[in-house]
Amino acid sequence: MIDLRHGDALEQLRTLPDCSVDLVLTDPPYNIGKDKTWDRIDNYIEWCGAWLTECCRVLRSSGTLIFWHNDMPQLAELMHWIAEHTLLVFNSFCNWHKPNFRKFSWENSGWALTLRSWFNVFEFFVVYIKPDEANERQWKKTGLDCVLSNPACFRPLKEWYRSELNRLGLTEDNLIAKYREVTGKKGFMFRHYFKDSQFEIPTEEIYNSVFKPMGFRREYEDLRREYEDLRREYEDLRREYEDLRPRFNLERGSTYCNYFDAPAIGSSERERFHACQKPLPILEKLIRTHSNPGELVLDPFAGSASTGVACIHTGRQFIGIERDSDNYQTARNWLETESAQLRLA
Ligand SMILES: C[S@@+](CC[C@H](N)C(=O)[O-])C[C@H]1O[C@@H](n2cnc3c(N)ncnc32)[C@H](O)[C@@H]1O
């Protein structure tokens, strides 16, 4: 689905259901004075608060919200507003470097005389995550880590360990003392061996030099096999946990730092449809990293619909909103051309 709507962002956002969008990737306007809705920084932040609240509502749990911005004082206020008024968790502050803009900088004496500041060859975007309430504290853990911390998992091995201690009349302190004698270490790992908290089994070396001499009967290989069998049993649960995490899909050979190099689209280029057009290579990488194929991406300030074109190229669904009639028509044409090309390919 590629759905470009002609209208006001706030009005259109209100028609979308809760938690229906996987990724919000947008580029709001920010030139104070250009829009009658906001003519000062305070009513600009108020307006942004309204569309951000709607974006947050329509975003699914663990979804990602990214917005471009290039006015530092406004962005600082906006980030402060988000921290105060939403549940969104700050994730990254990213830079788009435009190498082809350098030629406009100090080397050009016209700029040097008039600008009296460093010429900006960057644009910025910020990445936020909507935390999953049920999984708020866990979302940084991998699916396997969540399984290992789930008290219901690995019960047979936990119970076997307890029953061996009882059978042998041992306490854990006895085992720790042996562990210290053998390894010279403090035994912190006993907080995890066969425990609910980040369950682990000892290594073969530790099992054979600490547990076996204290009377534990099983062979290590047998223990290891039961561990692997149980781990396979929890594979669906691991995947469920993994799905609760924010998307961050990695591609071999790609770098994942917060610096993106891409030339700005020059005014004479063939595919230049908007003065603030963002480069497709960056948009596509963001979409691939922060969503899965087939998922839904929303851009309430679509401009040329570059985000929508990036969705077509990466196989995602798209809802875009654009208020300006000329921009809307240009965007529609571009989306149609790209969709047609995809059908021909
Ligand atoms: C910074 S531009 C987006 C450019 C876009 N990222 C691109 O690559 O082409 C912001 C866009 O939001 C549109 N816009 C401004 N206010 C709007 C509103 N209230 N509702 C919908 N669109 C709006 C403007 O017409 C403009 O095209």
The ligand as an SDF file (V2000), in Angstrom:
LIG
                    3D

 27 29  0  0  0  0  0  0  0  0999 V2000
   10.7190   19.9400    5.1530 C   0  0  0  0  0  0  0  0  0  0  0  0
    9.4970   19.5870    3.9870 S   0  0  0  0  0  0  0  0  0  0  0  0
    9.6350   17.8610    3.7020 C   0  0  0  0  0  0  0  0  0  0  0  0
   10.5480   17.5140    2.5820 C   0  0  0  0  0  0  0  0  0  0  0  0
   10.6800   16.0270    2.3610 C   0  0  0  0  0  0  0  0  0  0  0  0
   11.4170   15.4080    3.4280 N   0  0  0  0  0  0  0  0  0  0  0  0
   11.3320   15.6850    1.0370 C   0  0  0  0  0  0  0  0  0  0  0  0
   12.3630   14.9690    1.0330 O   0  0  0  0  0  0  0  0  0  0  0  0
   10.8560   16.1110   -0.0010 O   0  0  0  0  0  0  0  0  0  0  0  0
    8.0490   19.7410    4.9210 C   0  0  0  0  0  0  0  0  0  0  0  0
    6.7750   19.5740    4.1310 C   0  0  0  0  0  0  0  0  0  0  0  0
    5.6750   19.6010    5.0430 O   0  0  0  0  0  0  0  0  0  0  0  0
    4.5850   20.2490    4.3990 C   0  0  0  0  0  0  0  0  0  0  0  0
    3.7020   20.7730    5.4760 N   0  0  0  0  0  0  0  0  0  0  0  0
    3.8600   21.8690    6.2440 C   0  0  0  0  0  0  0  0  0  0  0  0
    2.8730   21.9720    7.1380 N   0  0  0  0  0  0  0  0  0  0  0  0
    2.0770   20.8970    6.9430 C   0  0  0  0  0  0  0  0  0  0  0  0
    0.8950   20.4300    7.5790 C   0  0  0  0  0  0  0  0  0  0  0  0
    0.3330   21.0850    8.6040 N   0  0  0  0  0  0  0  0  0  0  0  0
    0.3460   19.2830    7.1400 N   0  0  0  0  0  0  0  0  0  0  0  0
    0.9070   18.5860    6.1040 C   0  0  0  0  0  0  0  0  0  0  0  0
    2.0200   18.9910    5.4680 N   0  0  0  0  0  0  0  0  0  0  0  0
    2.5930   20.1280    5.8740 C   0  0  0  0  0  0  0  0  0  0  0  0
    5.2270   21.3470    3.5830 C   0  0  0  0  0  0  0  0  0  0  0  0
    4.3860   21.7190    2.5080 O   0  0  0  0  0  0  0  0  0  0  0  0
    6.5340   20.6740    3.1180 C   0  0  0  0  0  0  0  0  0  0  0  0
    6.3850   20.1130    1.8450 O   0  0  0  0  0  0  0  0  0  0  0  0
  1  2  1  0
  2  3  1  0
  2 10  1  0
  3  4  1  0
  4  5  1  0
  5  6  1  0
  5  7  1  0
  7  8  2  0
  7  9  1  0
 10 11  1  0
 11 12  1  0
 11 26  1  0
 12 13  1  0
 13 14  1  0
 13 24  1  0
 14 15  1  0
 14 23  1  0
 15 16  2  0
 16 17  1  0
 17 18  1  0
 17 23  2  0
 18 19  1  0
 18 20  2  0
 20 21  1  0
 21 22  2  0
 22 23  1  0
 24 25  1  0
 24 26  1  0
 26 27  1  0
M  CHG  2   2   1   9  -1
M  END
$$$$
